[in-house]
Amino acid sequence: MSKYGFSFSWKRALGLSAAKQRFARQTRIPTIKSGLEKKGG
């Protein structure tokens, strides 16, 4: 549990989350497990 409702994410700080989202939107290929399961059926 984090203090004051703030949590630090090194992935977000480095911009990895945004980069993965951009890649997924451009290629129409989900990059997260739940997205792959949904698309795969």
N, C-alpha and C positions, 0 to 999 in steps of 0.2 A: 504494500500500500504506500502511495506517495504522499508527501506532505502538501497541503494547500491545493490539492487538485492539479498539481503540476507534475508531469513525468518527462524525463529527458530521453530522447531516442537518438542514438548516434547515427542510425540509418537516415532518419529524417534530417538531422543536422548536416549530413553529407550530401543530401539531395537524392539519395537512392530511391526513396519512395516515389518522388515525383518523376524520376527517370523511368522507373518501372511502369508507372501509370501511363506516361507518354508513349512508351514502347508498345504497351498493350492496346492503347487506342489506335495507334497507327497501323499495327499489324493485325488487329482484331483477334489476337491470341492472348487469353488471360494468363497472367503471371503468378496468380495466387492459387493455392490448392483448391479452395472452394469454387473458384471461378472455372478451373479446369474440370472439376467434377460436374458442375452445372452444364457446361458446354458439351462435355463428352456424353452426358446422359446417363 
